[in-house]
Amino acid sequence: MDTPQVDRIAADPNYQLLKSRRSRFGWTLSIIMLIVYYGYVLFIAFGKELLAMPIGSSVITWGIPAGFGVIVFTILITGFYVQRANREFDELTEKVKREALK
């Protein structure tokens, strides 16, 4: 790709919008995921008594569903990113590609 085309793409308002939205969304989801993950780790470190308590009269403790919840949350947040990428980011990417081919 030649330099004038790269400069033209970088100056494209759709590219700027795509870059800022995708970056902001990615960082937001990353921060949320870090809060959930490290919150779980801190909960393990400082809330051992609660996590070790059995659920009702079973042998399963509260730590099992809490850990499972972190895994499910990870899957959901990934699906949320993919849904938004398919709906919004792909559309903006196509606009940038159409402008680049002109």
C-alpha angles and dihedrals in degrees: 000000000000123000098248090055092048090050091048091051092047090052093049110115090218090055091049090049092048092048095049097043095045093046094047092046093047093050092046093053091044092053091047091050092049091051092051095044097044090041088058092048091049089047089054090049098046106020101052093133094057095043091048094053113108119240105246111312096329128105092241113104129209089255092073097059090039091056091043088051091057090052093048090047090053091052092047095048090049090051090049090053093048092048093052092043091052093046104038113009096047090052092052091045090054091051090052091048092049091051091047092055094054 
